[in-house]
Amino acid sequence: MGILSWIVFGAIAGWIASMIVGRSDQQGCLMNIVVGIIGAALGGWIMSFFTGVSVTGFNLTSFIVAILGAVVLLAIVNLIFGRKK
């Protein structure tokens, strides 16, 4: 995927993950992109580690893995830094 695709993919995945975790009011668009891209990498690594299947391309499976990775990332951030209200 090109860089623009990664940005759009990361923004949407990060935004959905932040709504699931309840941090959508605390992070902006740039943070959603960062969380989505790092979450996609984390989710892909977790998926390949546990299932041995690599996820590539811009498809529904990759999107779900990116959201799950972003949720895991946000959960770890909440554990380390606490949840600010």
PyMOL Python script that loads the backbone (N, CA, C, O; Angstrom):
from pymol import cmd

cmd.read_pdbstr("""\
ATOM      1  N   MET A   1       0.842  -1.182   0.000  1.00  0.00           N
ATOM      2  CA  MET A   1       0.000   0.000   0.000  1.00  0.00           C
ATOM      3  C   MET A   1       0.883   1.240   0.000  1.00  0.00           C
ATOM      4  O   MET A   1       1.998   1.231   0.521  1.00  0.00           O
ATOM      5  N   GLY A   2       0.372   2.279  -0.581  1.00  0.00           N
ATOM      6  CA  GLY A   2       1.088   3.540  -0.589  1.00  0.00           C
ATOM      7  C   GLY A   2       0.929   4.264   0.735  1.00  0.00           C
ATOM      8  O   GLY A   2       0.118   3.869   1.573  1.00  0.00           O
ATOM      9  N   ILE A   3       1.699   5.318   0.923  1.00  0.00           N
ATOM     10  CA  ILE A   3       1.693   6.065   2.178  1.00  0.00           C
ATOM     11  C   ILE A   3       0.327   6.686   2.459  1.00  0.00           C
ATOM     12  O   ILE A   3      -0.110   6.729   3.608  1.00  0.00           O
ATOM     13  N   LEU A   4      -0.346   7.163   1.417  1.00  0.00           N
ATOM     14  CA  LEU A   4      -1.672   7.745   1.619  1.00  0.00           C
ATOM     15  C   LEU A   4      -2.674   6.695   2.082  1.00  0.00           C
ATOM     16  O   LEU A   4      -3.531   6.975   2.919  1.00  0.00           O
ATOM     17  N   SER A   5      -2.566   5.496   1.541  1.00  0.00           N
ATOM     18  CA  SER A   5      -3.437   4.403   1.975  1.00  0.00           C
ATOM     19  C   SER A   5      -3.189   4.052   3.433  1.00  0.00           C
ATOM     20  O   SER A   5      -4.133   3.798   4.181  1.00  0.00           O
ATOM     21  N   TRP A   6      -1.911   4.036   3.846  1.00  0.00           N
ATOM     22  CA  TRP A   6      -1.591   3.757   5.239  1.00  0.00           C
ATOM     23  C   TRP A   6      -2.176   4.826   6.150  1.00  0.00           C
ATOM     24  O   TRP A   6      -2.675   4.505   7.229  1.00  0.00           O
ATOM     25  N   ILE A   7      -2.125   6.076   5.745  1.00  0.00           N
ATOM     26  CA  ILE A   7      -2.657   7.169   6.565  1.00  0.00           C
ATOM     27  C   ILE A   7      -4.166   7.041   6.712  1.00  0.00           C
ATOM     28  O   ILE A   7      -4.691   7.159   7.820  1.00  0.00           O
ATOM     29  N   VAL A   8      -4.866   6.804   5.619  1.00  0.00           N
ATOM     30  CA  VAL A   8      -6.329   6.666   5.669  1.00  0.00           C
ATOM     31  C   VAL A   8      -6.708   5.423   6.467  1.00  0.00           C
ATOM     32  O   VAL A   8      -7.584   5.481   7.330  1.00  0.00           O
ATOM     33  N   PHE A   9      -6.058   4.310   6.185  1.00  0.00           N
ATOM     34  CA  PHE A   9      -6.301   3.046   6.878  1.00  0.00           C
ATOM     35  C   PHE A   9      -6.056   3.214   8.381  1.00  0.00           C
ATOM     36  O   PHE A   9      -6.864   2.777   9.200  1.00  0.00           O
ATOM     37  N   GLY A  10      -4.934   3.852   8.737  1.00  0.00           N
ATOM     38  CA  GLY A  10      -4.603   4.069  10.144  1.00  0.00           C
ATOM     39  C   GLY A  10      -5.569   5.003  10.833  1.00  0.00           C
ATOM     40  O   GLY A  10      -5.933   4.783  11.989  1.00  0.00           O
ATOM     41  N   ALA A  11      -5.993   6.050  10.131  1.00  0.00           N
ATOM     42  CA  ALA A  11      -6.931   6.997  10.732  1.00  0.00           C
ATOM     43  C   ALA A  11      -8.259   6.329  11.065  1.00  0.00           C
ATOM     44  O   ALA A  11      -8.804   6.529  12.150  1.00  0.00           O
ATOM     45  N   ILE A  12      -8.768   5.553  10.150  1.00  0.00           N
ATOM     46  CA  ILE A  12     -10.061   4.894  10.388  1.00  0.00           C
ATOM     47  C   ILE A  12      -9.933   3.821  11.474  1.00  0.00           C
ATOM     48  O   ILE A  12     -10.777   3.739  12.366  1.00  0.00           O
ATOM     49  N   ALA A  13      -8.891   3.005  11.403  1.00  0.00           N
ATOM     50  CA  ALA A  13      -8.692   1.954  12.409  1.00  0.00           C
ATOM     51  C   ALA A  13      -8.450   2.566  13.790  1.00  0.00           C
ATOM     52  O   ALA A  13      -9.014   2.090  14.775  1.00  0.00           O
ATOM     53  N   GLY A  14      -7.637   3.592  13.879  1.00  0.00           N
ATOM     54  CA  GLY A  14      -7.377   4.261  15.149  1.00  0.00           C
ATOM     55  C   GLY A  14      -8.603   4.916  15.724  1.00  0.00           C
ATOM     56  O   GLY A  14      -8.815   4.884  16.937  1.00  0.00           O
ATOM     57  N   TRP A  15      -9.420   5.512  14.872  1.00  0.00           N
ATOM     58  CA  TRP A  15     -10.647   6.163  15.328  1.00  0.00           C
ATOM     59  C   TRP A  15     -11.632   5.141  15.896  1.00  0.00           C
ATOM     60  O   TRP A  15     -12.215   5.361  16.957  1.00  0.00           O
ATOM     61  N   ILE A  16     -11.814   4.033  15.193  1.00  0.00           N
ATOM     62  CA  ILE A  16     -12.726   2.996  15.674  1.00  0.00           C
ATOM     63  C   ILE A  16     -12.204   2.395  16.975  1.00  0.00           C
ATOM     64  O   ILE A  16     -12.976   2.160  17.904  1.00  0.00           O
ATOM     65  N   ALA A  17     -10.897   2.144  17.046  1.00  0.00           N
ATOM     66  CA  ALA A  17     -10.313   1.584  18.269  1.00  0.00           C
ATOM     67  C   ALA A  17     -10.466   2.546  19.440  1.00  0.00           C
ATOM     68  O   ALA A  17     -10.746   2.119  20.560  1.00  0.00           O
ATOM     69  N   SER A  18     -10.286   3.833  19.195  1.00  0.00           N
ATOM     70  CA  SER A  18     -10.435   4.808  20.287  1.00  0.00           C
ATOM     71  C   SER A  18     -11.876   4.883  20.771  1.00  0.00           C
ATOM     72  O   SER A  18     -12.115   5.135  21.952  1.00  0.00           O
ATOM     73  N   MET A  19     -12.830   4.670  19.889  1.00  0.00           N
ATOM     74  CA  MET A  19     -14.231   4.637  20.320  1.00  0.00           C
ATOM     75  C   MET A  19     -14.515   3.378  21.139  1.00  0.00           C
ATOM     76  O   MET A  19     -15.270   3.431  22.110  1.00  0.00           O
ATOM     77  N   ILE A  20     -13.918   2.253  20.758  1.00  0.00           N
ATOM     78  CA  ILE A  20     -14.113   1.008  21.495  1.00  0.00           C
ATOM     79  C   ILE A  20     -13.535   1.124  22.903  1.00  0.00           C
ATOM     80  O   ILE A  20     -14.163   0.702  23.874  1.00  0.00           O
ATOM     81  N   VAL A  21     -12.341   1.695  23.012  1.00  0.00           N
ATOM     82  CA  VAL A  21     -11.661   1.792  24.300  1.00  0.00           C
ATOM     83  C   VAL A  21     -12.197   2.969  25.124  1.00  0.00           C
ATOM     84  O   VAL A  21     -12.044   2.980  26.346  1.00  0.00           O
ATOM     85  N   GLY A  22     -12.807   3.933  24.489  1.00  0.00           N
ATOM     86  CA  GLY A  22     -13.365   5.078  25.199  1.00  0.00           C
ATOM     87  C   GLY A  22     -12.410   6.249  25.295  1.00  0.00           C
ATOM     88  O   GLY A  22     -12.518   7.052  26.221  1.00  0.00           O
ATOM     89  N   ARG A  23     -11.482   6.367  24.365  1.00  0.00           N
ATOM     90  CA  ARG A  23     -10.526   7.471  24.365  1.00  0.00           C
ATOM     91  C   ARG A  23     -10.772   8.447  23.213  1.00  0.00           C
ATOM     92  O   ARG A  23      -9.929   9.305  22.952  1.00  0.00           O
ATOM     93  N   SER A  24     -11.888   8.337  22.533  1.00  0.00           N
ATOM     94  CA  SER A  24     -12.094   9.156  21.339  1.00  0.00           C
ATOM     95  C   SER A  24     -12.146  10.646  21.650  1.00  0.00           C
ATOM     96  O   SER A  24     -11.838  11.469  20.789  1.00  0.00           O
ATOM     97  N   ASP A  25     -12.533  11.000  22.874  1.00  0.00           N
ATOM     98  CA  ASP A  25     -12.576  12.420  23.216  1.00  0.00           C
ATOM     99  C   ASP A  25     -11.208  12.948  23.643  1.00  0.00           C
ATOM    100  O   ASP A  25     -11.048  14.156  23.813  1.00  0.00           O
ATOM    101  N   GLN A  26     -10.218  12.070  23.819  1.00  0.00           N
ATOM    102  CA  GLN A  26      -8.910  12.484  24.301  1.00  0.00           C
ATOM    103  C   GLN A  26      -7.848  12.545  23.221  1.00  0.00           C
ATOM    104  O   GLN A  26      -6.760  13.064  23.472  1.00  0.00           O
ATOM    105  N   GLN A  27      -8.117  12.042  22.044  1.00  0.00           N
ATOM    106  CA  GLN A  27      -7.095  12.056  21.004  1.00  0.00           C
ATOM    107  C   GLN A  27      -7.665  12.606  19.710  1.00  0.00           C
ATOM    108  O   GLN A  27      -8.835  12.409  19.384  1.00  0.00           O
ATOM    109  N   GLY A  28      -6.815  13.290  18.997  1.00  0.00           N
ATOM    110  CA  GLY A  28      -7.228  13.917  17.757  1.00  0.00           C
ATOM    111  C   GLY A  28      -6.943  13.060  16.550  1.00  0.00           C
ATOM    112  O   GLY A  28      -6.619  11.878  16.669  1.00  0.00           O
ATOM    113  N   CYS A  29      -7.066  13.661  15.397  1.00  0.00           N
ATOM    114  CA  CYS A  29      -6.908  12.946  14.128  1.00  0.00           C
ATOM    115  C   CYS A  29      -5.491  12.406  13.953  1.00  0.00           C
ATOM    116  O   CYS A  29      -5.315  11.268  13.518  1.00  0.00           O
ATOM    117  N   LEU A  30      -4.486  13.202  14.284  1.00  0.00           N
ATOM    118  CA  LEU A  30      -3.106  12.756  14.135  1.00  0.00           C
ATOM    119  C   LEU A  30      -2.816  11.562  15.041  1.00  0.00           C
ATOM    120  O   LEU A  30      -2.144  10.618  14.628  1.00  0.00           O
ATOM    121  N   MET A  31      -3.317  11.601  16.263  1.00  0.00           N
ATOM    122  CA  MET A  31      -3.107  10.489  17.181  1.00  0.00           C
ATOM    123  C   MET A  31      -3.859   9.247  16.709  1.00  0.00           C
ATOM    124  O   MET A  31      -3.365   8.132  16.882  1.00  0.00           O
ATOM    125  N   ASN A  32      -5.038   9.413  16.118  1.00  0.00           N
ATOM    126  CA  ASN A  32      -5.758   8.269  15.546  1.00  0.00           C
ATOM    127  C   ASN A  32      -4.943   7.609  14.437  1.00  0.00           C
ATOM    128  O   ASN A  32      -4.905   6.383  14.340  1.00  0.00           O
ATOM    129  N   ILE A  33      -4.294   8.414  13.609  1.00  0.00           N
ATOM    130  CA  ILE A  33      -3.462   7.873  12.529  1.00  0.00           C
ATOM    131  C   ILE A  33      -2.293   7.087  13.107  1.00  0.00           C
ATOM    132  O   ILE A  33      -2.015   5.972  12.667  1.00  0.00           O
ATOM    133  N   VAL A  34      -1.613   7.659  14.085  1.00  0.00           N
ATOM    134  CA  VAL A  34      -0.459   6.997  14.692  1.00  0.00           C
ATOM    135  C   VAL A  34      -0.886   5.701  15.372  1.00  0.00           C
ATOM    136  O   VAL A  34      -0.247   4.665  15.191  1.00  0.00           O
ATOM    137  N   VAL A  35      -1.957   5.755  16.148  1.00  0.00           N
ATOM    138  CA  VAL A  35      -2.451   4.563  16.842  1.00  0.00           C
ATOM    139  C   VAL A  35      -2.889   3.503  15.833  1.00  0.00           C
ATOM    140  O   VAL A  35      -2.629   2.317  16.034  1.00  0.00           O
ATOM    141  N   GLY A  36      -3.539   3.908  14.768  1.00  0.00           N
ATOM    142  CA  GLY A  36      -3.991   2.955  13.753  1.00  0.00           C
ATOM    143  C   GLY A  36      -2.849   2.273  13.023  1.00  0.00           C
ATOM    144  O   GLY A  36      -2.897   1.067  12.784  1.00  0.00           O
ATOM    145  N   ILE A  37      -1.819   3.036  12.664  1.00  0.00           N
ATOM    146  CA  ILE A  37      -0.676   2.460  11.945  1.00  0.00           C
ATOM    147  C   ILE A  37       0.133   1.543  12.858  1.00  0.00           C
ATOM    148  O   ILE A  37       0.484   0.430  12.466  1.00  0.00           O
ATOM    149  N   ILE A  38       0.429   2.001  14.070  1.00  0.00           N
ATOM    150  CA  ILE A  38       1.162   1.146  15.013  1.00  0.00           C
ATOM    151  C   ILE A  38       0.309  -0.051  15.406  1.00  0.00           C
ATOM    152  O   ILE A  38       0.825  -1.158  15.556  1.00  0.00           O
ATOM    153  N   GLY A  39      -0.991   0.163  15.573  1.00  0.00           N
ATOM    154  CA  GLY A  39      -1.896  -0.945  15.892  1.00  0.00           C
ATOM    155  C   GLY A  39      -1.969  -1.966  14.779  1.00  0.00           C
ATOM    156  O   GLY A  39      -2.077  -3.163  15.046  1.00  0.00           O
ATOM    157  N   ALA A  40      -1.911  -1.516  13.530  1.00  0.00           N
ATOM    158  CA  ALA A  40      -1.913  -2.449  12.402  1.00  0.00           C
ATOM    159  C   ALA A  40      -0.652  -3.304  12.403  1.00  0.00           C
ATOM    160  O   ALA A  40      -0.712  -4.507  12.152  1.00  0.00           O
ATOM    161  N   ALA A  41       0.488  -2.681  12.686  1.00  0.00           N
ATOM    162  CA  ALA A  41       1.737  -3.441  12.768  1.00  0.00           C
ATOM    163  C   ALA A  41       1.706  -4.412  13.939  1.00  0.00           C
ATOM    164  O   ALA A  41       2.119  -5.564  13.805  1.00  0.00           O
ATOM    165  N   LEU A  42       1.220  -3.951  15.083  1.00  0.00           N
ATOM    166  CA  LEU A  42       1.119  -4.801  16.265  1.00  0.00           C
ATOM    167  C   LEU A  42       0.139  -5.950  16.036  1.00  0.00           C
ATOM    168  O   LEU A  42       0.431  -7.097  16.375  1.00  0.00           O
ATOM    169  N   GLY A  43      -1.014  -5.640  15.465  1.00  0.00           N
ATOM    170  CA  GLY A  43      -2.002  -6.675  15.168  1.00  0.00           C
ATOM    171  C   GLY A  43      -1.497  -7.690  14.165  1.00  0.00           C
ATOM    172  O   GLY A  43      -1.763  -8.885  14.301  1.00  0.00           O
ATOM    173  N   GLY A  44      -0.769  -7.226  13.156  1.00  0.00           N
ATOM    174  CA  GLY A  44      -0.185  -8.139  12.179  1.00  0.00           C
ATOM    175  C   GLY A  44       0.851  -9.045  12.804  1.00  0.00           C
ATOM    176  O   GLY A  44       0.924 -10.230  12.478  1.00  0.00           O
ATOM    177  N   TRP A  45       1.666  -8.488  13.713  1.00  0.00           N
ATOM    178  CA  TRP A  45       2.667  -9.289  14.400  1.00  0.00           C
ATOM    179  C   TRP A  45       2.007 -10.331  15.306  1.00  0.00           C
ATOM    180  O   TRP A  45       2.416 -11.492  15.320  1.00  0.00           O
ATOM    181  N   ILE A  46       0.988  -9.917  16.059  1.00  0.00           N
ATOM    182  CA  ILE A  46       0.273 -10.849  16.943  1.00  0.00           C
ATOM    183  C   ILE A  46      -0.399 -11.942  16.120  1.00  0.00           C
ATOM    184  O   ILE A  46      -0.348 -13.116  16.488  1.00  0.00           O
ATOM    185  N   MET A  47      -1.019 -11.568  15.024  1.00  0.00           N
ATOM    186  CA  MET A  47      -1.708 -12.542  14.169  1.00  0.00           C
ATOM    187  C   MET A  47      -0.726 -13.553  13.583  1.00  0.00           C
ATOM    188  O   MET A  47      -1.007 -14.752  13.566  1.00  0.00           O
ATOM    189  N   SER A  48       0.413 -13.082  13.109  1.00  0.00           N
ATOM    190  CA  SER A  48       1.388 -14.009  12.534  1.00  0.00           C
ATOM    191  C   SER A  48       2.049 -14.860  13.608  1.00  0.00           C
ATOM    192  O   SER A  48       2.430 -16.001  13.348  1.00  0.00           O
ATOM    193  N   PHE A  49       2.188 -14.316  14.813  1.00  0.00           N
ATOM    194  CA  PHE A  49       2.804 -15.060  15.910  1.00  0.00           C
ATOM    195  C   PHE A  49       1.905 -16.209  16.382  1.00  0.00           C
ATOM    196  O   PHE A  49       2.380 -17.324  16.598  1.00  0.00           O
ATOM    197  N   PHE A  50       0.621 -15.934  16.539  1.00  0.00           N
ATOM    198  CA  PHE A  50      -0.284 -16.944  17.078  1.00  0.00           C
ATOM    199  C   PHE A  50      -0.878 -17.866  16.023  1.00  0.00           C
ATOM    200  O   PHE A  50      -1.120 -19.040  16.304  1.00  0.00           O
ATOM    201  N   THR A  51      -1.116 -17.369  14.831  1.00  0.00           N
ATOM    202  CA  THR A  51      -1.762 -18.199  13.810  1.00  0.00           C
ATOM    203  C   THR A  51      -0.822 -18.619  12.694  1.00  0.00           C
ATOM    204  O   THR A  51      -1.119 -19.563  11.961  1.00  0.00           O
ATOM    205  N   GLY A  52       0.300 -17.940  12.553  1.00  0.00           N
ATOM    206  CA  GLY A  52       1.225 -18.249  11.475  1.00  0.00           C
ATOM    207  C   GLY A  52       0.772 -17.713  10.128  1.00  0.00           C
ATOM    208  O   GLY A  52       1.417 -17.972   9.112  1.00  0.00           O
ATOM    209  N   VAL A  53      -0.312 -16.981  10.105  1.00  0.00           N
ATOM    210  CA  VAL A  53      -0.857 -16.417   8.870  1.00  0.00           C
ATOM    211  C   VAL A  53      -0.481 -14.946   8.812  1.00  0.00           C
ATOM    212  O   VAL A  53      -0.708 -14.206   9.769  1.00  0.00           O
ATOM    213  N   SER A  54       0.093 -14.519   7.693  1.00  0.00           N
ATOM    214  CA  SER A  54       0.405 -13.101   7.553  1.00  0.00           C
ATOM    215  C   SER A  54      -0.769 -12.393   6.881  1.00  0.00           C
ATOM    216  O   SER A  54      -1.427 -12.940   5.997  1.00  0.00           O
ATOM    217  N   VAL A  55      -1.005 -11.187   7.316  1.00  0.00           N
ATOM    218  CA  VAL A  55      -2.108 -10.393   6.792  1.00  0.00           C
ATOM    219  C   VAL A  55      -1.510  -9.273   5.962  1.00  0.00           C
ATOM    220  O   VAL A  55      -0.707  -8.487   6.464  1.00  0.00           O
ATOM    221  N   THR A  56      -1.895  -9.195   4.699  1.00  0.00           N
ATOM    222  CA  THR A  56      -1.355  -8.167   3.817  1.00  0.00           C
ATOM    223  C   THR A  56      -2.474  -7.532   3.007  1.00  0.00           C
ATOM    224  O   THR A  56      -3.540  -8.122   2.829  1.00  0.00           O
ATOM    225  N   GLY A  57      -2.226  -6.348   2.529  1.00  0.00           N
ATOM    226  CA  GLY A  57      -3.162  -5.684   1.632  1.00  0.00           C
ATOM    227  C   GLY A  57      -4.226  -4.885   2.359  1.00  0.00           C
ATOM    228  O   GLY A  57      -4.262  -4.829   3.588  1.00  0.00           O
ATOM    229  N   PHE A  58      -5.065  -4.288   1.591  1.00  0.00           N
ATOM    230  CA  PHE A  58      -6.148  -3.449   2.093  1.00  0.00           C
ATOM    231  C   PHE A  58      -7.439  -4.229   1.906  1.00  0.00           C
ATOM    232  O   PHE A  58      -8.097  -4.112   0.872  1.00  0.00           O
ATOM    233  N   ASN A  59      -7.802  -5.030   2.910  1.00  0.00           N
ATOM    234  CA  ASN A  59      -9.021  -5.827   2.842  1.00  0.00           C
ATOM    235  C   ASN A  59      -9.666  -5.883   4.218  1.00  0.00           C
ATOM    236  O   ASN A  59      -9.132  -5.318   5.173  1.00  0.00           O
ATOM    237  N   LEU A  60     -10.795  -6.548   4.333  1.00  0.00           N
ATOM    238  CA  LEU A  60     -11.539  -6.581   5.586  1.00  0.00           C
ATOM    239  C   LEU A  60     -10.748  -7.267   6.693  1.00  0.00           C
ATOM    240  O   LEU A  60     -10.771  -6.812   7.836  1.00  0.00           O
ATOM    241  N   THR A  61     -10.054  -8.345   6.378  1.00  0.00           N
ATOM    242  CA  THR A  61      -9.262  -9.044   7.393  1.00  0.00           C
ATOM    243  C   THR A  61      -8.164  -8.139   7.942  1.00  0.00           C
ATOM    244  O   THR A  61      -7.954  -8.085   9.154  1.00  0.00           O
ATOM    245  N   SER A  62      -7.477  -7.443   7.079  1.00  0.00           N
ATOM    246  CA  SER A  62      -6.434  -6.516   7.518  1.00  0.00           C
ATOM    247  C   SER A  62      -7.018  -5.404   8.371  1.00  0.00           C
ATOM    248  O   SER A  62      -6.411  -4.985   9.357  1.00  0.00           O
ATOM    249  N   PHE A  63      -8.183  -4.931   7.997  1.00  0.00           N
ATOM    250  CA  PHE A  63      -8.825  -3.860   8.745  1.00  0.00           C
ATOM    251  C   PHE A  63      -9.203  -4.321  10.153  1.00  0.00           C
ATOM    252  O   PHE A  63      -8.990  -3.591  11.121  1.00  0.00           O
ATOM    253  N   ILE A  64      -9.754  -5.511  10.271  1.00  0.00           N
ATOM    254  CA  ILE A  64     -10.136  -6.046  11.582  1.00  0.00           C
ATOM    255  C   ILE A  64      -8.892  -6.275  12.438  1.00  0.00           C
ATOM    256  O   ILE A  64      -8.895  -5.962  13.628  1.00  0.00           O
ATOM    257  N   VAL A  65      -7.839  -6.816  11.846  1.00  0.00           N
ATOM    258  CA  VAL A  65      -6.589  -7.027  12.574  1.00  0.00           C
ATOM    259  C   VAL A  65      -6.010  -5.694  13.028  1.00  0.00           C
ATOM    260  O   VAL A  65      -5.495  -5.598  14.142  1.00  0.00           O
ATOM    261  N   ALA A  66      -6.082  -4.665  12.192  1.00  0.00           N
ATOM    262  CA  ALA A  66      -5.579  -3.338  12.560  1.00  0.00           C
ATOM    263  C   ALA A  66      -6.376  -2.764  13.726  1.00  0.00           C
ATOM    264  O   ALA A  66      -5.797  -2.177  14.640  1.00  0.00           O
ATOM    265  N   ILE A  67      -7.675  -2.924  13.704  1.00  0.00           N
ATOM    266  CA  ILE A  67      -8.507  -2.427  14.807  1.00  0.00           C
ATOM    267  C   ILE A  67      -8.174  -3.171  16.091  1.00  0.00           C
ATOM    268  O   ILE A  67      -8.015  -2.549  17.141  1.00  0.00           O
ATOM    269  N   LEU A  68      -8.066  -4.497  16.021  1.00  0.00           N
ATOM    270  CA  LEU A  68      -7.728  -5.274  17.214  1.00  0.00           C
ATOM    271  C   LEU A  68      -6.344  -4.895  17.752  1.00  0.00           C
ATOM    272  O   LEU A  68      -6.157  -4.786  18.964  1.00  0.00           O
ATOM    273  N   GLY A  69      -5.390  -4.698  16.865  1.00  0.00           N
ATOM    274  CA  GLY A  69      -4.063  -4.270  17.304  1.00  0.00           C
ATOM    275  C   GLY A  69      -4.088  -2.893  17.950  1.00  0.00           C
ATOM    276  O   GLY A  69      -3.397  -2.659  18.941  1.00  0.00           O
ATOM    277  N   ALA A  70      -4.878  -1.980  17.395  1.00  0.00           N
ATOM    278  CA  ALA A  70      -4.994  -0.639  17.963  1.00  0.00           C
ATOM    279  C   ALA A  70      -5.695  -0.675  19.322  1.00  0.00           C
ATOM    280  O   ALA A  70      -5.343   0.091  20.220  1.00  0.00           O
ATOM    281  N   VAL A  71      -6.681  -1.556  19.478  1.00  0.00           N
ATOM    282  CA  VAL A  71      -7.352  -1.708  20.775  1.00  0.00           C
ATOM    283  C   VAL A  71      -6.360  -2.231  21.811  1.00  0.00           C
ATOM    284  O   VAL A  71      -6.333  -1.752  22.945  1.00  0.00           O
ATOM    285  N   VAL A  72      -5.547  -3.210  21.426  1.00  0.00           N
ATOM    286  CA  VAL A  72      -4.521  -3.737  22.334  1.00  0.00           C
ATOM    287  C   VAL A  72      -3.537  -2.623  22.705  1.00  0.00           C
ATOM    288  O   VAL A  72      -3.174  -2.480  23.873  1.00  0.00           O
ATOM    289  N   LEU A  73      -3.111  -1.847  21.730  1.00  0.00           N
ATOM    290  CA  LEU A  73      -2.180  -0.750  21.979  1.00  0.00           C
ATOM    291  C   LEU A  73      -2.779   0.266  22.955  1.00  0.00           C
ATOM    292  O   LEU A  73      -2.112   0.683  23.902  1.00  0.00           O
ATOM    293  N   LEU A  74      -4.014   0.659  22.731  1.00  0.00           N
ATOM    294  CA  LEU A  74      -4.663   1.628  23.622  1.00  0.00           C
ATOM    295  C   LEU A  74      -4.881   1.050  25.013  1.00  0.00           C
ATOM    296  O   LEU A  74      -4.786   1.775  26.003  1.00  0.00           O
ATOM    297  N   ALA A  75      -5.170  -0.237  25.103  1.00  0.00           N
ATOM    298  CA  ALA A  75      -5.324  -0.876  26.418  1.00  0.00           C
ATOM    299  C   ALA A  75      -4.001  -0.859  27.181  1.00  0.00           C
ATOM    300  O   ALA A  75      -3.981  -0.622  28.388  1.00  0.00           O
ATOM    301  N   ILE A  76      -2.893  -1.113  26.474  1.00  0.00           N
ATOM    302  CA  ILE A  76      -1.575  -1.062  27.107  1.00  0.00           C
ATOM    303  C   ILE A  76      -1.259   0.354  27.570  1.00  0.00           C
ATOM    304  O   ILE A  76      -0.736   0.552  28.667  1.00  0.00           O
ATOM    305  N   VAL A  77      -1.576   1.340  26.732  1.00  0.00           N
ATOM    306  CA  VAL A  77      -1.349   2.748  27.110  1.00  0.00           C
ATOM    307  C   VAL A  77      -2.179   3.098  28.342  1.00  0.00           C
ATOM    308  O   VAL A  77      -1.694   3.788  29.239  1.00  0.00           O
ATOM    309  N   ASN A  78      -3.421   2.630  28.393  1.00  0.00           N
ATOM    310  CA  ASN A  78      -4.262   2.886  29.569  1.00  0.00           C
ATOM    311  C   ASN A  78      -3.680   2.245  30.817  1.00  0.00           C
ATOM    312  O   ASN A  78      -3.742   2.835  31.895  1.00  0.00           O
ATOM    313  N   LEU A  79      -3.118   1.053  30.695  1.00  0.00           N
ATOM    314  CA  LEU A  79      -2.520   0.388  31.860  1.00  0.00           C
ATOM    315  C   LEU A  79      -1.276   1.101  32.350  1.00  0.00           C
ATOM    316  O   LEU A  79      -1.065   1.232  33.556  1.00  0.00           O
ATOM    317  N   ILE A  80      -0.450   1.564  31.421  1.00  0.00           N
ATOM    318  CA  ILE A  80       0.807   2.198  31.804  1.00  0.00           C
ATOM    319  C   ILE A  80       0.600   3.606  32.344  1.00  0.00           C
ATOM    320  O   ILE A  80       1.121   3.954  33.403  1.00  0.00           O
ATOM    321  N   PHE A  81      -0.156   4.406  31.619  1.00  0.00           N
ATOM    322  CA  PHE A  81      -0.289   5.815  31.979  1.00  0.00           C
ATOM    323  C   PHE A  81      -1.562   6.132  32.751  1.00  0.00           C
ATOM    324  O   PHE A  81      -1.729   7.253  33.232  1.00  0.00           O
ATOM    325  N   GLY A  82      -2.441   5.181  32.873  1.00  0.00           N
ATOM    326  CA  GLY A  82      -3.708   5.437  33.537  1.00  0.00           C
ATOM    327  C   GLY A  82      -4.651   6.169  32.621  1.00  0.00           C
ATOM    328  O   GLY A  82      -4.247   6.735  31.605  1.00  0.00           O
ATOM    329  N   ARG A  83      -5.876   6.153  32.982  1.00  0.00           N
ATOM    330  CA  ARG A  83      -6.900   6.796  32.153  1.00  0.00           C
ATOM    331  C   ARG A  83      -7.189   8.182  32.704  1.00  0.00           C
ATOM    332  O   ARG A  83      -7.622   8.325  33.847  1.00  0.00           O
ATOM    333  N   LYS A  84      -6.953   9.183  31.904  1.00  0.00           N
ATOM    334  CA  LYS A  84      -7.197  10.568  32.332  1.00  0.00           C
ATOM    335  C   LYS A  84      -8.624  10.947  31.971  1.00  0.00           C
ATOM    336  O   LYS A  84      -9.067  10.758  30.839  1.00  0.00           O
ATOM    337  N   LYS A  85      -9.321  11.475  32.937  1.00  0.00           N
ATOM    338  CA  LYS A  85     -10.724  11.838  32.707  1.00  0.00           C
ATOM    339  C   LYS A  85     -10.894  13.318  32.633  1.00  0.00           C
ATOM    340  O   LYS A  85     -12.009  13.803  32.444  1.00  0.00           O
TER     341      LYS A  85
END
""", "prot")
cmd.dss("prot")
cmd.show_as("cartoon", "prot")
cmd.util.cbc("prot")
cmd.orient("prot")
